[in-house]
Amino acid sequence: MLRVGVVGVGMMGQHHVRVYSELAKEGKVELVGIADANFERAKELAKKYGTTPYADYRELVKEKLDAVSIAVPTSLHREVALEFIKAGTSVLVEKPIADTIENGQTIIKAAEEAGVTLAVGHIERFNPAVLRLKELIDRGELGKIVTITAKRVGPMAARIRDVGIIIDLGVHDIDVISYLFGERVKTVYSRAGNVLHPAGVEDHALITIGFEDGSGIVETNWLTPHKTRTLNVVGTGGIAYLDYIEQSLKLYNHEWIKEAKIQKREPLRNELEHFIECVETGKRPIVDGEAGLHALKVALLAQESARTGKVLEVGE
């Protein structure tokens, strides 16, 4: 049984704790401990889920865990991930993999040299509706894919951010669109701005990403009063409408409308079960370090494009 832990128990990290606790009750893992600089928060969650709280994540490193989820602010990903990797612990780093390309590359290299599993928490890849859509695209149900458009908008969440909307939310759909096309992004062009945030921290953006023979568009903001998470795929043989939240998927062509059968399930549960399986078997994660790094690179270029007004090449 794998010995696991969580570092950072804020908005996302607390859900990692909850799911690991559920898996522990099923005898699949042992939740050894959780760490957060807000020790009162850590103690509260530890009591709720029957584990040990730590104020300093380095104390959790000493526990020699098999696997850990890292859900701290993006600027701390490199520091925390490297400590666990050096201790021989496999890591799942919440998206994005790091705050810079160089730091992301450092994490990937360290994991490879240590022989531990590295996964990046792009949770939408484990959404049952996305998985079903990918299956239908690969089967040719929509013909040749021409465009994919995503809308990820909603009100400003009450949490501290050290990144803008493109890195925080836009990166989700950058990754999913690349996954659905089955190739990496070639070019990026975006427009972005800040209404409620200080200069340099964009809170709305429209991102266009180009592929070999197709394009994707991501609309994202923290300004819309209601939460929307949708994605539309246009192909030569039909169009698909996906709702991330409802986990629903409808397909249209010239003759019929179909709704895909989807076994609804919590994406995070799918993600953590997959991570555990990879740690146990040595299987490569669906969203490995390189996939996470590509999504980060495109997001950073989208920020640069918004500043310069230029179409930018992603490169290798």
C-alpha positions as CSV (number, residue, x, y, z in Angstrom):
1,M,0.0,0.0,0.0
2,L,1.4,3.4,-1.0
3,R,2.2,5.9,1.6
4,V,0.9,9.3,0.4
5,G,0.7,12.9,1.5
6,V,-0.4,16.4,0.3
7,V,1.4,19.7,0.5
8,G,-0.8,22.8,0.3
9,V,-4.4,22.3,1.5
10,G,-6.0,25.4,0.0
11,M,-8.9,25.3,-2.5
12,M,-7.5,22.5,-4.6
13,G,-5.3,20.7,-2.1
14,Q,-8.1,20.1,0.3
15,H,-9.8,18.0,-2.4
16,H,-6.7,15.9,-2.9
17,V,-6.8,15.2,0.9
18,R,-10.5,14.2,0.7
19,V,-9.9,11.8,-2.3
20,Y,-6.8,10.3,-0.7
21,S,-8.8,9.8,2.5
22,E,-11.6,8.0,0.5
23,L,-8.9,5.8,-1.1
24,A,-7.4,5.1,2.3
25,K,-10.8,3.9,3.6
26,E,-10.8,1.5,0.6
27,G,-7.4,0.2,1.5
28,K,-5.7,1.6,-1.6
29,V,-3.3,4.1,0.1
30,E,-2.2,5.2,3.5
31,L,-2.6,9.0,4.0
32,V,0.4,9.7,6.1
33,G,0.1,13.4,6.5
34,I,-0.6,16.9,5.1
35,A,1.4,20.1,5.2
36,D,0.5,23.7,4.9
37,A,2.1,27.0,6.1
38,N,-1.4,27.8,7.5
39,F,-1.0,25.2,10.3
40,E,-4.5,25.8,11.7
41,R,-6.0,24.9,8.4
42,A,-3.8,21.8,8.2
43,K,-4.8,20.7,11.7
44,E,-8.5,21.2,10.9
45,L,-8.3,19.0,7.8
46,A,-6.0,16.5,9.5
47,K,-8.6,16.0,12.2
48,K,-11.4,15.7,9.7
49,Y,-9.7,13.1,7.6
50,G,-7.7,11.2,10.3
51,T,-4.1,12.1,9.3
52,T,-1.1,14.0,10.7
53,P,-0.7,17.8,10.1
54,Y,2.6,19.5,9.5
55,A,3.4,23.3,9.4
56,D,6.6,22.7,7.4
57,Y,6.5,20.4,4.3
58,R,10.1,19.4,5.0
59,E,8.9,17.4,8.0
60,L,6.6,15.5,5.6
61,V,9.6,14.9,3.3
62,K,11.3,13.0,6.2
63,E,8.4,10.5,6.2
64,K,9.8,9.0,3.0
65,L,6.5,8.9,1.2
66,D,5.9,6.9,-1.9
67,A,3.8,9.6,-3.5
68,V,2.8,13.2,-2.8
69,S,0.4,15.8,-4.3
70,I,1.8,19.3,-4.5
71,A,-0.8,22.0,-4.5
72,V,1.1,25.0,-3.3
73,P,1.3,28.4,-5.2
74,T,2.9,28.0,-8.6
75,S,6.0,30.0,-7.7
76,L,6.8,27.3,-5.0
77,H,6.4,24.2,-7.3
78,R,10.1,23.8,-8.1
79,E,11.3,24.2,-4.5
80,V,8.8,21.8,-3.0
81,A,8.9,19.2,-5.9
82,L,12.7,19.0,-5.8
83,E,12.7,18.2,-2.1
84,F,10.4,15.3,-2.5
85,I,12.1,14.0,-5.6
86,K,15.5,14.0,-3.9
87,A,13.9,11.9,-1.2
88,G,12.8,9.4,-3.7
89,T,9.1,10.3,-3.6
90,S,6.9,10.4,-6.8
91,V,5.1,13.7,-7.3
92,L,1.9,15.0,-8.8
93,V,2.3,18.7,-9.3
94,E,-0.8,20.7,-9.7
95,K,-1.0,22.6,-13.0
96,P,0.9,24.5,-14.2
97,I,4.1,22.4,-13.7
98,A,6.0,25.5,-12.7
99,D,6.2,29.3,-13.0
100,T,8.9,29.2,-15.7
101,I,10.1,26.9,-18.4
102,E,13.5,26.5,-16.8
103,N,11.9,25.5,-13.5
104,G,9.7,23.0,-15.2
105,Q,12.6,21.5,-17.0
106,T,14.5,21.3,-13.7
107,I,11.7,19.3,-12.2
108,I,11.4,16.9,-15.1
109,K,15.2,16.3,-15.2
110,A,15.3,15.7,-11.4
111,A,12.4,13.2,-11.6
112,E,14.1,11.3,-14.5
113,E,17.4,11.1,-12.7
114,A,15.8,10.0,-9.5
115,G,13.7,7.4,-11.3
116,V,10.4,8.6,-9.7
117,T,7.0,9.3,-11.3
118,L,6.2,12.8,-12.3
119,A,2.6,13.7,-13.2
120,V,1.1,17.2,-13.7
121,G,-2.4,17.9,-12.4
122,H,-4.3,18.8,-15.6
123,I,-7.6,17.6,-14.1
124,E,-9.8,18.1,-17.2
125,R,-7.9,15.3,-19.0
126,F,-9.6,13.0,-16.6
127,N,-13.1,14.4,-17.1
128,P,-15.2,11.5,-18.5
129,A,-16.8,13.8,-21.1
130,V,-13.4,14.7,-22.5
131,L,-12.2,11.1,-22.6
132,R,-15.4,10.1,-24.4
133,L,-15.0,13.0,-26.9
134,K,-11.4,12.0,-27.6
135,E,-12.6,8.5,-28.3
136,L,-15.2,9.7,-30.8
137,I,-12.8,12.0,-32.5
138,D,-10.2,9.3,-32.9
139,R,-12.9,7.0,-34.3
140,G,-13.8,9.6,-37.0
141,E,-17.3,10.4,-35.8
142,L,-16.8,14.1,-36.5
143,G,-14.6,13.7,-39.6
144,K,-11.5,15.9,-39.9
145,I,-11.3,18.4,-37.0
146,V,-11.2,22.0,-38.1
147,T,-11.7,24.1,-35.0
148,I,-12.1,23.6,-31.2
149,T,-13.4,26.5,-29.1
150,A,-13.4,26.6,-25.3
151,K,-15.1,29.0,-22.9
152,R,-13.9,29.0,-19.3
153,V,-15.3,32.0,-17.5
154,G,-16.8,32.9,-14.1
155,P,-16.6,35.2,-11.2
156,M,-13.4,36.0,-9.4
157,A,-12.8,33.3,-6.7
158,A,-11.9,34.4,-3.2
159,R,-8.3,33.1,-3.1
160,I,-4.8,34.5,-3.5
161,R,-3.2,34.2,-6.9
162,D,0.3,34.5,-7.9
163,V,-0.5,34.2,-11.6
164,G,-3.0,35.7,-14.1
165,I,-6.0,34.1,-15.8
166,I,-4.0,32.6,-18.7
167,I,-1.8,30.5,-16.4
168,D,-4.5,29.8,-13.8
169,L,-7.4,28.8,-16.1
170,G,-6.5,29.2,-19.7
171,V,-3.9,26.5,-19.4
172,H,-6.6,23.9,-18.8
173,D,-8.1,24.3,-22.3
174,I,-4.8,24.8,-24.0
175,D,-3.9,21.3,-22.8
176,V,-7.3,19.8,-23.6
177,I,-7.4,21.2,-27.1
178,S,-3.9,20.0,-27.9
179,Y,-4.9,16.6,-26.6
180,L,-8.0,16.5,-28.7
181,F,-6.1,17.5,-31.9
182,G,-3.5,14.9,-31.0
183,E,-0.6,17.3,-31.7
184,R,1.3,20.1,-30.2
185,V,0.5,23.8,-30.7
186,K,2.4,25.5,-33.4
187,T,1.5,29.2,-33.0
188,V,-0.1,31.5,-30.4
189,Y,-1.9,34.8,-30.6
190,S,-3.8,36.4,-27.8
191,R,-5.4,39.5,-26.5
192,A,-5.7,40.1,-22.7
193,G,-6.2,42.8,-20.1
194,N,-6.9,43.6,-16.5
195,V,-10.1,45.1,-15.2
196,L,-10.1,44.2,-11.5
197,H,-6.5,43.2,-11.1
198,P,-3.3,45.3,-11.0
199,A,-1.2,45.8,-14.1
200,G,0.6,42.7,-15.3
201,V,-2.1,40.3,-13.9
202,E,-4.6,39.7,-16.6
203,D,-8.1,38.8,-15.7
204,H,-9.6,38.2,-19.1
205,A,-8.1,36.8,-22.3
206,L,-8.9,35.4,-25.7
207,I,-6.3,33.0,-27.0
208,T,-5.9,31.6,-30.5
209,I,-3.7,28.5,-30.9
210,G,-2.7,27.2,-34.3
211,F,-2.0,23.6,-35.3
212,E,-0.7,21.9,-38.4
213,D,-4.1,22.1,-40.0
214,G,-6.6,23.5,-37.5
215,S,-7.1,26.0,-34.8
216,G,-8.3,26.4,-31.2
217,I,-9.8,29.4,-29.4
218,V,-9.8,29.8,-25.6
219,E,-12.0,32.5,-24.0
220,T,-11.4,32.9,-20.2
221,N,-12.0,35.5,-17.5
222,W,-12.7,36.2,-13.9
223,L,-15.4,38.7,-14.7
224,T,-18.5,36.7,-15.8
225,P,-21.1,36.5,-13.0
226,H,-21.9,32.8,-13.6
227,K,-19.5,29.9,-14.1
228,T,-19.3,28.4,-17.6
229,R,-17.0,25.5,-18.7
230,T,-17.8,24.4,-22.2
231,L,-16.0,23.2,-25.4
232,N,-17.2,22.9,-29.0
233,V,-15.5,20.9,-31.7
234,V,-16.2,21.5,-35.4
235,G,-15.3,18.8,-37.9
236,T,-16.1,18.1,-41.5
237,G,-18.6,15.4,-40.4
238,G,-20.3,17.1,-37.6
239,I,-20.0,19.2,-34.4
240,A,-19.8,18.3,-30.7
241,Y,-20.9,20.3,-27.7
242,L,-19.2,19.4,-24.4
243,D,-20.0,20.7,-20.9
244,Y,-17.2,20.1,-18.5
245,I,-19.3,20.7,-15.4
246,E,-22.3,18.6,-16.4
247,Q,-20.0,16.0,-18.0
248,S,-22.3,16.0,-21.0
249,L,-21.6,15.6,-24.7
250,K,-23.9,16.0,-27.7
251,L,-23.0,15.4,-31.4
252,Y,-24.8,16.9,-34.4
253,N,-24.5,16.1,-38.1
254,H,-26.8,16.7,-41.1
255,E,-29.0,13.8,-40.2
256,W,-29.2,13.3,-36.5
257,I,-28.5,14.6,-32.9
258,K,-26.9,12.2,-30.5
259,E,-26.1,12.4,-26.8
260,A,-23.1,10.3,-25.8
261,K,-23.5,7.9,-22.9
262,I,-21.1,9.0,-20.2
263,Q,-20.4,7.3,-16.9
264,K,-20.1,10.4,-14.7
265,R,-17.3,10.3,-12.2
266,E,-15.2,12.9,-10.3
267,P,-12.2,13.8,-12.5
268,L,-9.9,14.2,-9.5
269,R,-10.6,10.7,-8.3
270,N,-9.8,9.4,-11.8
271,E,-6.6,11.5,-11.8
272,L,-5.3,10.3,-8.4
273,E,-6.2,6.7,-9.1
274,H,-4.2,7.0,-12.3
275,F,-1.3,8.6,-10.5
276,I,-1.2,5.8,-7.9
277,E,-1.3,3.2,-10.7
278,C,1.6,4.8,-12.4
279,V,3.7,4.9,-9.2
280,E,2.9,1.3,-8.5
281,T,3.5,-0.1,-12.0
282,G,6.0,2.4,-13.5
283,K,3.5,3.3,-16.2
284,R,4.0,6.7,-17.7
285,P,1.3,9.2,-16.6
286,I,-1.2,10.4,-19.2
287,V,-0.1,14.0,-18.4
288,D,3.6,13.7,-17.8
289,G,6.2,16.4,-17.3
290,E,6.6,17.1,-21.0
291,A,2.9,17.5,-21.6
292,G,2.7,19.9,-18.6
293,L,5.7,21.8,-19.9
294,H,4.2,22.2,-23.3
295,A,0.9,23.6,-21.9
296,L,3.0,26.1,-19.7
297,K,5.1,27.2,-22.7
298,V,2.0,27.9,-24.8
299,A,0.4,29.8,-21.8
300,L,3.5,31.9,-21.3
301,L,3.7,32.7,-25.0
302,A,0.0,33.7,-24.9
303,Q,0.9,36.2,-22.2
304,E,3.8,37.5,-24.3
305,S,1.6,37.7,-27.4
306,A,-0.9,39.8,-25.4
307,R,1.9,42.2,-24.4
308,T,3.5,42.5,-27.9
309,G,0.5,42.0,-30.2
310,K,2.4,39.4,-32.2
311,V,1.7,35.9,-33.4
312,L,4.4,33.7,-31.8
313,E,5.9,30.4,-32.8
314,V,5.9,27.8,-30.1
315,G,8.9,25.8,-31.4
316,E,10.1,22.5,-30.0
